[in-house]
Protein backbone atom coordinates (compact mmCIF):
# COMPACT_ATOMS: atom_id res chain seq x y z
CA UNK A 1 0.00 0.00 0.00
CA UNK A 2 1.29 3.50 -0.74
CA UNK A 3 2.47 5.44 2.33
CA UNK A 4 -0.01 8.23 1.57
CA UNK A 5 -2.92 5.78 1.74
CA UNK A 6 -1.62 4.26 4.99
CA UNK A 7 -1.30 7.77 6.45
CA UNK A 8 -4.83 8.59 5.30
CA UNK A 9 -6.29 5.39 6.81
CA UNK A 10 -4.51 5.76 10.15
CA UNK A 11 -5.67 9.39 10.37
CA UNK A 12 -9.23 8.22 9.64
CA UNK A 13 -9.17 5.77 12.55
CA UNK A 14 -10.88 6.88 15.77
CA UNK A 15 -7.99 5.93 18.03
CA UNK A 16 -4.89 7.30 16.31
CA UNK A 17 -6.30 10.05 14.08
CA UNK A 18 -3.64 12.42 12.78
CA UNK A 19 -1.82 12.33 16.13
CA UNK A 20 -0.56 8.89 15.17
CA UNK A 21 -0.56 9.27 11.40
CA UNK A 22 1.76 12.26 11.05
CA UNK A 23 4.64 10.97 13.22
CA UNK A 24 4.40 7.61 11.45
CA UNK A 25 4.34 9.20 7.99
CA UNK A 26 7.38 11.32 8.81
CA UNK A 27 9.37 8.77 10.79
CA UNK A 28 8.62 5.45 9.10
CA UNK A 29 7.60 6.36 5.56
CA UNK A 30 9.76 9.48 5.22
CA UNK A 31 6.99 11.50 3.64
CA UNK A 32 7.61 15.21 3.35
CA UNK A 33 6.02 17.25 6.15
CA UNK A 34 3.55 18.83 3.71
CA UNK A 35 2.61 15.44 2.23
CA UNK A 36 2.17 13.87 5.69
CA UNK A 37 0.12 16.86 6.86
CA UNK A 38 -2.13 16.85 3.77
CA UNK A 39 -3.00 13.12 3.86
CA UNK A 40 -3.43 13.06 7.64
CA UNK A 41 -5.73 16.10 7.72
CA UNK A 42 -7.77 14.76 4.81
CA UNK A 43 -8.02 11.35 6.48
CA UNK A 44 -9.05 12.91 9.78
CA UNK A 45 -11.74 15.20 8.32
CA UNK A 46 -13.44 12.69 6.00
CA UNK A 47 -14.95 10.49 8.75
CA UNK A 48 -16.17 13.63 10.55
CA UNK A 49 -18.46 14.40 7.61
CA UNK A 50 -20.12 10.99 7.87
CA UNK A 51 -20.26 11.10 11.67
CA UNK A 52 -22.00 14.47 11.64
CA UNK A 53 -24.54 13.12 9.15
CA UNK A 54 -25.13 9.78 10.83
CA UNK A 55 -24.91 10.25 14.61
CA UNK A 56 -28.33 11.85 15.05
CA UNK A 57 -30.35 9.42 12.88
CA UNK A 58 -28.45 6.47 14.37
CA UNK A 59 -29.06 7.57 17.96
CA UNK A 60 -32.75 8.22 17.26
CA UNK A 61 -33.15 4.81 15.65
CA UNK A 62 -31.34 3.01 18.47
CA UNK A 63 -33.21 4.98 21.16
CA UNK A 64 -36.57 4.08 19.64
CA UNK A 65 -35.75 0.41 19.09
CA UNK A 66 -33.66 -0.52 22.12
CA UNK A 67 -34.30 0.27 25.78
CA UNK A 68 -30.60 0.09 26.69
CA UNK A 69 -29.63 2.65 24.03
CA UNK A 70 -32.53 4.89 25.02
CA UNK A 71 -31.28 4.95 28.62
CA UNK A 72 -27.64 5.34 27.52
CA UNK A 73 -28.28 8.33 25.25
CA UNK A 74 -30.50 10.00 27.88
CA UNK A 75 -27.73 9.56 30.46
CA UNK A 76 -25.01 10.72 28.05
CA UNK A 77 -26.85 13.87 26.99
CA UNK A 78 -27.92 14.82 30.50
CA UNK A 79 -24.48 14.25 32.04
CA UNK A 80 -22.48 15.90 29.27
CA UNK A 81 -24.72 18.92 28.93
CA UNK A 82 -24.80 19.37 32.71
CA UNK A 83 -21.01 19.20 33.04
CA UNK A 84 -19.92 21.08 29.93
CA UNK A 85 -22.70 23.28 28.57
CA UNK A 86 -21.31 26.32 30.39
CA UNK A 87 -18.05 26.14 28.40
CA UNK A 88 -19.95 25.89 25.13
CA UNK A 89 -22.23 28.79 26.10
CA UNK A 90 -19.31 31.05 27.03
CA UNK A 91 -16.84 30.08 24.32
CA UNK A 92 -19.21 29.02 21.53
CA UNK A 93 -17.50 27.64 18.45
CA UNK A 94 -14.06 28.40 19.89
CA UNK A 95 -14.66 25.67 22.49
CA UNK A 96 -15.18 23.08 19.76
CA UNK A 97 -12.16 24.26 17.74
CA UNK A 98 -9.96 24.19 20.86
CA UNK A 99 -11.26 20.77 21.93
CA UNK A 100 -10.37 19.30 18.54
CA UNK A 101 -7.09 21.22 18.11
CA UNK A 102 -5.41 20.14 21.35
CA UNK A 103 -3.48 16.98 20.44
CA UNK A 104 -4.30 14.89 23.50
CA UNK A 105 -5.94 11.48 23.87
CA UNK A 106 -9.75 11.55 23.53
CA UNK A 107 -9.72 14.82 21.62
CA UNK A 108 -9.78 15.20 17.85
CA UNK A 109 -12.13 15.05 14.91
CA UNK A 110 -14.08 11.99 16.04
CA UNK A 111 -14.60 13.36 19.56
CA UNK A 112 -15.40 16.77 18.10
CA UNK A 113 -18.15 15.25 15.95
CA UNK A 114 -19.61 13.54 19.02
CA UNK A 115 -19.44 16.81 20.99
CA UNK A 116 -21.15 18.68 18.14
CA UNK A 117 -23.87 16.04 18.14
CA UNK A 118 -24.36 16.11 21.92
CA UNK A 119 -24.49 19.92 22.01
CA UNK A 120 -26.74 20.04 18.96
CA UNK A 121 -24.38 22.12 16.83
CA UNK A 122 -25.72 22.09 13.26
CA UNK A 123 -23.71 20.38 10.50
CA UNK A 124 -23.04 23.63 8.60
CA UNK A 125 -21.48 25.16 11.70
CA UNK A 126 -19.82 22.05 13.15
CA UNK A 127 -17.93 20.90 10.05
CA UNK A 128 -15.91 24.12 9.53
CA UNK A 129 -15.18 24.39 13.27
CA UNK A 130 -14.00 20.78 13.53
CA UNK A 131 -12.03 21.10 10.28
CA UNK A 132 -10.24 24.17 11.63
CA UNK A 133 -9.43 22.27 14.82
CA UNK A 134 -8.07 19.33 12.81
CA UNK A 135 -5.88 21.67 10.73
CA UNK A 136 -4.51 23.34 13.88
CA UNK A 137 -3.87 19.93 15.47
CA UNK A 138 -2.13 18.83 12.26
CA UNK A 139 0.18 21.85 12.37
CA UNK A 140 0.98 21.24 16.05
CA UNK A 141 1.64 17.51 15.58
CA UNK A 142 3.75 18.13 12.45
CA UNK A 143 5.89 20.74 14.23
CA UNK A 144 6.33 18.53 17.31
CA UNK A 145 7.21 15.53 15.13
CA UNK A 146 9.75 17.57 13.16
CA UNK A 147 11.32 18.90 16.35
CA UNK A 148 11.87 15.34 17.59
CA UNK A 149 13.44 14.29 14.30
CA UNK A 150 15.99 17.11 14.63
CA UNK A 151 17.10 16.02 18.11
Secondary structure by P-SEA (a helix, b strand, c coil): ccaaaaaaaaaaccccccaaaaaaaaccccccaaaaaaaaaaaaaaaaaaaaacaaaaaaaaaaccaaaaaaaaaaaaaaaaccaaaaaacaaaaaaaaaacccccccaaaaaaaaaaacccaaaaaaaaaaaaaaaaaaaaaaaaaaaac
